[in-house]
Amino acid sequence: MSYVSNLISKFTMEVNKLISELKTRWKKPTPPLFQKLGQLGLILAGIGGAILTAPVALPLVLTNVAGYLLTAGTVLASISQITSE
């Protein structure tokens, strides 16, 4: 039982350290290139979200592409935000 609690304690400490590092990086200034990439990501996510929530029936290919745009845009914007100088 002691081994498991020790392992859980170490895991919790590592997770807290990782979260602290992400918070620190989130607050640092973002380089201009990554600011532009973040804006591009938001645009892609917006286009994908608009297509997916359209009140009309759209072809399956278009909805699949919209899902990929939404995912790629969200990931791009998130990664760009935590990139620091």
MDAnalysis code that builds the backbone (N, CA, C; Angstrom):
import MDAnalysis as mda
import numpy as np

u = mda.Universe.empty(255, n_residues=85, atom_resindex=np.repeat(np.arange(85), 3), trajectory=True)
u.add_TopologyAttr("name", ["N", "CA", "C"] * 85)
u.add_TopologyAttr("resid", np.arange(1, 86))
u.add_TopologyAttr("resname", ["MET", "SER", "TYR", "VAL", "SER", "ASN", "LEU", "ILE", "SER", "LYS", "PHE", "THR", "MET", "GLU", "VAL", "ASN", "LYS", "LEU", "ILE", "SER", "GLU", "LEU", "LYS", "THR", "ARG", "TRP", "LYS", "LYS", "PRO", "THR", "PRO", "PRO", "LEU", "PHE", "GLN", "LYS", "LEU", "GLY", "GLN", "LEU", "GLY", "LEU", "ILE", "LEU", "ALA", "GLY", "ILE", "GLY", "GLY", "ALA", "ILE", "LEU", "THR", "ALA", "PRO", "VAL", "ALA", "LEU", "PRO", "LEU", "VAL", "LEU", "THR", "ASN", "VAL", "ALA", "GLY", "TYR", "LEU", "LEU", "THR", "ALA", "GLY", "THR", "VAL", "LEU", "ALA", "SER", "ILE", "SER", "GLN", "ILE", "THR", "SER", "GLU"])
u.atoms.positions = np.array([
    [0.820, -1.191, 0.000],
    [0.000, 0.000, 0.000],
    [0.872, 1.267, 0.000],
    [1.972, 1.241, 0.686],
    [2.856, 2.390, 0.771],
    [3.454, 2.720, -0.599],
    [3.781, 1.675, -1.362],
    [4.352, 1.881, -2.690],
    [3.366, 2.605, -3.593],
    [2.102, 2.208, -3.537],
    [1.077, 2.825, -4.378],
    [0.862, 4.280, -3.981],
    [0.786, 4.560, -2.692],
    [0.578, 5.950, -2.263],
    [1.786, 6.810, -2.611],
    [2.986, 6.243, -2.525],
    [4.193, 6.974, -2.900],
    [4.187, 7.281, -4.401],
    [3.771, 6.293, -5.189],
    [3.695, 6.475, -6.637],
    [2.667, 7.548, -7.000],
    [1.521, 7.519, -6.344],
    [0.483, 8.519, -6.591],
    [0.975, 9.903, -6.192],
    [1.699, 9.991, -5.092],
    [2.237, 11.273, -4.632],
    [3.231, 11.844, -5.653],
    [4.118, 10.988, -6.172],
    [5.086, 11.452, -7.182],
    [4.373, 11.901, -8.461],
    [3.373, 11.134, -8.862],
    [2.616, 11.483, -10.061],
    [1.921, 12.829, -9.887],
    [1.316, 13.043, -8.738],
    [0.626, 14.303, -8.458],
    [1.600, 15.475, -8.483],
    [2.793, 15.273, -7.912],
    [3.790, 16.343, -7.920],
    [4.228, 16.683, -9.350],
    [4.416, 15.662, -10.187],
    [4.810, 15.892, -11.574],
    [3.717, 16.626, -12.354],
    [2.473, 16.239, -12.136],
    [1.353, 16.895, -12.818],
    [1.263, 18.348, -12.382],
    [1.415, 18.615, -11.094],
    [1.367, 19.993, -10.601],
    [2.507, 20.825, -11.164],
    [3.693, 20.214, -11.313],
    [4.831, 20.925, -11.894],
    [4.556, 21.257, -13.359],
    [3.971, 20.318, -14.083],
    [3.640, 20.532, -15.494],
    [2.593, 21.638, -15.644],
    [1.581, 21.626, -14.818],
    [0.542, 22.659, -14.874],
    [1.133, 24.026, -14.549],
    [2.026, 24.070, -13.569],
    [2.684, 25.330, -13.219],
    [3.507, 25.862, -14.388],
    [4.233, 24.970, -15.063],
    [5.030, 25.373, -16.227],
    [4.143, 25.899, -17.356],
    [3.022, 25.236, -17.600],
    [2.098, 25.703, -18.638],
    [1.525, 27.077, -18.302],
    [1.178, 27.298, -17.047],
    [0.662, 28.609, -16.637],
    [1.711, 29.698, -16.854],
    [2.962, 29.384, -16.520],
    [4.045, 30.352, -16.701],
    [4.238, 30.676, -18.176],
    [4.269, 29.638, -19.011],
    [4.456, 29.849, -20.451],
    [3.276, 30.598, -21.057],
    [2.070, 30.360, -20.550],
    [0.872, 31.011, -21.081],
    [0.951, 32.520, -20.887],
    [1.588, 32.960, -19.791],
    [1.643, 34.384, -19.464],
    [2.797, 35.111, -20.168],
    [3.787, 34.384, -20.668],
    [4.927, 35.015, -21.338],
    [4.510, 35.552, -22.703],
    [5.262, 36.536, -23.235],
    [4.950, 37.070, -24.565],
    [5.142, 36.016, -25.659],
    [4.271, 36.085, -26.646],
    [4.313, 35.144, -27.767],
    [5.041, 35.796, -28.942],
    [5.954, 35.073, -29.600],
    [6.648, 35.634, -30.774],
    [5.654, 35.993, -31.892],
    [5.987, 36.993, -32.721],
    [5.066, 37.451, -33.774],
    [4.606, 36.351, -34.730],
    [5.513, 35.440, -35.110],
    [5.121, 34.365, -36.017],
    [4.007, 33.514, -35.391],
    [4.157, 33.190, -34.120],
    [3.164, 32.350, -33.463],
    [1.875, 33.117, -33.175],
    [1.957, 34.441, -33.072],
    [0.728, 35.233, -32.961],
    [-0.083, 35.102, -34.247],
    [0.608, 35.188, -35.382],
    [-0.080, 35.046, -36.677],
    [-0.631, 33.627, -36.846],
    [0.141, 32.623, -36.433],
    [-0.338, 31.245, -36.517],
    [-1.549, 31.031, -35.603],
    [-1.537, 31.673, -34.440],
    [-2.678, 31.571, -33.546],
    [-3.928, 32.199, -34.148],
    [-3.755, 33.332, -34.803],
    [-4.892, 33.969, -35.472],
    [-5.410, 33.092, -36.609],
    [-4.496, 32.491, -37.362],
    [-4.899, 31.575, -38.429],
    [-5.669, 30.386, -37.851],
    [-5.196, 29.875, -36.729],
    [-5.887, 28.767, -36.080],
    [-7.296, 29.137, -35.662],
    [-7.464, 30.336, -35.124],
    [-8.800, 30.787, -34.726],
    [-9.714, 30.951, -35.939],
    [-9.157, 31.437, -37.038],
    [-9.953, 31.581, -38.263],
    [-10.392, 30.210, -38.770],
    [-9.451, 29.251, -38.818],
    [-9.797, 27.903, -39.272],
    [-10.852, 27.270, -38.372],
    [-10.691, 27.430, -37.066],
    [-11.663, 26.864, -36.139],
    [-13.031, 27.528, -36.316],
    [-13.037, 28.826, -36.558],
    [-14.296, 29.529, -36.785],
    [-15.001, 29.064, -38.048],
    [-14.237, 28.883, -39.114],
    [-14.828, 28.401, -40.366],
    [-15.386, 26.993, -40.178],
    [-14.601, 26.129, -39.548],
    [-15.055, 24.761, -39.310],
    [-16.298, 24.715, -38.441],
    [-16.311, 25.527, -37.389],
    [-17.479, 25.572, -36.513],
    [-18.710, 26.112, -37.219],
    [-18.524, 27.121, -38.066],
    [-19.658, 27.687, -38.801],
    [-20.250, 26.674, -39.774],
    [-19.395, 25.915, -40.425],
    [-19.894, 24.905, -41.366],
    [-20.627, 23.793, -40.615],
    [-20.058, 23.358, -39.505],
    [-20.674, 22.268, -38.746],
    [-22.019, 22.653, -38.141],
    [-22.179, 23.919, -37.804],
    [-23.436, 24.348, -37.180],
    [-24.420, 24.952, -38.171],
    [-24.133, 24.829, -39.456],
    [-25.045, 25.358, -40.479],
    [-26.405, 24.657, -40.365],
    [-27.483, 25.413, -40.469],
    [-28.823, 24.835, -40.287],
    [-29.347, 24.079, -41.508],
    [-28.508, 23.826, -42.479],
    [-28.929, 23.101, -43.683],
    [-28.121, 21.811, -43.792],
    [-28.643, 20.863, -44.541],
    [-27.925, 19.610, -44.766],
    [-26.797, 19.848, -45.763],
    [-25.604, 19.463, -45.390],
    [-24.439, 19.646, -46.246],
    [-23.865, 18.277, -46.615],
    [-23.140, 18.203, -47.718],
    [-22.536, 16.928, -48.103],
    [-21.591, 16.400, -47.010],
    [-21.490, 15.093, -46.943],
    [-20.676, 14.448, -45.924],
    [-19.220, 14.878, -46.006],
    [-18.695, 15.034, -47.211],
    [-17.296, 15.440, -47.380],
    [-17.060, 16.808, -46.755],
    [-17.988, 17.718, -46.956],
    [-17.846, 19.065, -46.413],
    [-17.879, 19.060, -44.892],
    [-18.757, 18.262, -44.307],
    [-18.810, 18.212, -42.841],
    [-17.556, 17.539, -42.275],
    [-17.012, 16.553, -42.982],
    [-15.756, 15.939, -42.534],
    [-14.612, 16.950, -42.575],
    [-14.520, 17.693, -43.659],
    [-13.474, 18.712, -43.788],
    [-13.648, 19.779, -42.708],
    [-14.873, 20.150, -42.421],
    [-15.134, 21.150, -41.380],
    [-14.669, 20.641, -40.017],
    [-14.879, 19.366, -39.753],
    [-14.398, 18.792, -38.495],
    [-12.886, 18.844, -38.395],
    [-12.213, 18.548, -39.506],
    [-10.750, 18.628, -39.519],
    [-10.276, 20.073, -39.353],
    [-10.962, 21.015, -39.989],
    [-10.599, 22.428, -39.833],
    [-10.753, 22.872, -38.384],
    [-11.839, 22.469, -37.778],
    [-12.090, 22.838, -36.381],
    [-11.002, 22.270, -35.475],
    [-10.674, 21.009, -35.666],
    [-9.647, 20.377, -34.837],
    [-8.277, 21.002, -35.068],
    [-7.889, 21.151, -36.328],
    [-6.575, 21.713, -36.645],
    [-6.459, 23.153, -36.152],
    [-7.510, 23.923, -36.321],
    [-7.479, 25.310, -35.863],
    [-7.360, 25.420, -34.360],
    [-8.076, 24.574, -33.646],
    [-8.012, 24.601, -32.188],
    [-6.623, 24.210, -31.693],
    [-6.052, 23.162, -32.274],
    [-4.711, 22.722, -31.866],
    [-3.677, 23.791, -32.210],
    [-3.774, 24.367, -33.392],
    [-2.822, 25.399, -33.810],
    [-2.878, 26.613, -32.889],
    [-4.068, 27.056, -32.557],
    [-4.205, 28.218, -31.673],
    [-3.679, 27.905, -30.277],
    [-3.947, 26.710, -29.787],
    [-3.493, 26.344, -28.434],
    [-1.972, 26.243, -28.363],
    [-1.382, 25.568, -29.328],
    [0.074, 25.411, -29.334],
    [0.757, 26.768, -29.524],
    [0.186, 27.606, -30.346],
    [0.772, 28.942, -30.565],
    [0.721, 29.773, -29.295],
    [-0.308, 29.588, -28.497],
    [-0.448, 30.388, -27.278],
    [0.613, 30.029, -26.247],
    [0.994, 28.757, -26.143],
    [1.963, 28.385, -25.101],
    [3.405, 28.457, -25.589],
    [3.623, 28.882, -26.830],
    [4.986, 29.092, -27.331],
    [5.469, 30.440, -26.826],
    [6.609, 30.437, -26.144],
    [7.097, 31.697, -25.580],
    [8.482, 32.016, -26.128],
    [8.872, 33.271, -25.956],
    [10.188, 33.714, -26.439],
    [11.289, 33.186, -25.565],
])
